[in-house]
């Protein structure tokens, strides 16, 4: 059965949840403004420093007072918000009219985009040296929308790296099938993305992950995952990681598993795909926690696919994407690099544990240098990524910093799109991997795209 759009079983609960969010918003906004005044960024130069002093002297006391005054209203909102989260489905779904079922045959290419946008509340985004969350959300939404609505009319401006499989591109690939985003925590930013992408993507899953009391803690934020799809989701399930700690324990990070309908063969067999999106534990020293989470991913993916497989279906792909918060060249990440997840899923950028293929690039930028002229525009960031000597200056280095692994210097590549090859799947091949610079100055991550071909001429039912 198709997914229902409301995360609640009745309209009354939906309305009460909306009301609770409205009542909570003033306190949320005041504390966000307080942090915005207290935490500076590297942008703005001397003028920015003057505004920061003014914000510390006037803004912090003002918004602290307003926050305290709003607390009675906040408590009233929590009395509604907290229990409603206990009965709410852990994601919302936006859908539009879907085109008629398609008959697929031969080779079909599917395009996946993964990007960490750091769309946190503005005060928290400043800890990553990013500001103006709402402005960034509007700009990102326009850029994604422009690329996806262009279809094949506008040529992609791209340049191959020395290894032909990998490309550094100014623009997002047009007509991508799936866009998987991380750190879309801010509700207003999510609405801007949905409003813009909805014209090209009839299916969007957002507000993923439960908030409120969970176990022994309290989740102030959802998972930040956001999935836009051109293909109909047949079923979806969200699994929350039970082992977060520190600042990551404030968000309900986990794994979103989605089964999508792609079309039918000429023999009327259904063709489906599985897409799994996640954002692993962030603190660098907690490799054991990330390994436990990857073990849970394998278990949950297996459970989800076993529960939702149908006789006679053909599976075109099984993809896992997201910000995994470790790279394949840092010796500090050796535990994660050797995890058994890489025996099930293939990483097109990976040669072996500890060594990337020539042409693969780091995707995490140095936060303190985000506004430097070498990386503050898409064209300059592209030029920097294509030069190893420049790349060493502006891409986050491996850990420890004097460790470059045993291959070419890549930098921290923590954004992944993995795919699975198995006898139960149709044959697949990687056509291209792109590192996209269009979000220069808007995020501290470089988005990645995977072009994956599936041979749909295979007619053997699963």
Phi, psi and omega in degrees: 000145178296155180290144174276148185286320182281139176282001180244160183279346179212158183295328181299314179295323177299315180293321178295323179294318177299317179297318180297322179292322178296318181292326181281340189300317180304314179296318178301315184290321181295317181289328176293317178295324178300312179295323180298322178288330187272333186248124180266172175232176181278359181270155171102343178062215182294326177296322177295323178296321179295318178295326180294318178299317178297320179295321179294320185283317185253317187291315183299309178299321182296309184286334174295317178297315180296323178296316179298318180294332182274355185299320177302318177294323179298316180297322177297318178296322180295328179298333174269315189295315185296307181294329179295328178292340179284339181246004182274137171296141189281031168193159174248159187225126175248128182223153174232181180298128181266141178295167181298156180302139183256145173266122184246144177203165179068214180270134178229129180263134177243137184246127180241135175240135175231134182208135171265117188261349182052044177269063173276167167310145190306320181295323179282326178298333181293339174291343173258016179065029176240147183223176175053062183304317182291321177295317179296320180298317179297317181294316179297317180300317179297318182293317178295318181295317180299320181291319187280338179270354183279344184052230183256014184286315182269125178291146177284133175271107187213164179216133181285143170280175181306329175266121190298339180292331187254141180224144170258119187240141173291322190245157172293148176295136180289152175058040175297146181282323184220139172237115179252118183246147175240159180059039167266071184276327186282128183297320180292323176296320178299319180297321179295320178295317181295318182298321184279313184285340182301335180291331182254337184240107183288352184227119180226128173254128186214177182049049187274128177109139181279144173251181180089194182296128177219116182064235180263006183232190181228127179265111180278338183231157172282197184282341185081000180282147182210124184234122174251131186225140172277351186245147186293122173287124177276325177200157181209149178211143179244132178244129182262136178291134183268000193239023179289154175210170182066215182294334179292339179289349178280344180244149182268067178294150180183206184236127174258118178253129182226135172253127183241149176266125184258332182155197178226157175278173177296339177270010177068025171275138179285135177250124183233169175218156178244129179235127183238123184240139182207170173215109185282169179307137190269315187308131189298328186277357186259053180298325181297323178294317179297322178297319177297321179293322178292326175296321176295323177303311180300319179294314184291320177299315178299317180296314183297315182289326177294322181289332190245002178290143178238143179300138176088355179285150169251131181258114184280330180199158172222105189240141175238124183220161177144186178269109183267353173061027167212160180239177185256016178232344180282131176294334177293342181256020185297329180297313180292322183299333183260011182293151183291351177300331181279354171272344178260318180251143179262138176254111184296343181267356189256130173276307175200177178302124179091357182214124176268163177284149176303132182104339175289145186232153173293148183244357178254120181271155174293118186297325183290347183245019185298332184258009176292146185298340180286344184225009188268002172227156180303318182293318180291321178296321177299314179299320180294317181294330181281349179251118182297321181295321177287322181301322180298335183277329192241346175266139180304132184281164175295166181247127353294165191294339179271010183252117178251012183076190182254018179228198177300151182288119184254322191085181186280104176261096186249358178257122190236148163229107182256154178224157183247140173244128182202161179296337181276358181246157171292152180300138179231157177213143178275121178272323188193147171237128182244141170250119195251129186257006186299335183266022178306130181081354182250346179206159176266009177242152173262118178298153178235153177224141178240127174257114187239123178264136176239136180273102184274004177285344177292128184240011179282123180289151178290000000 
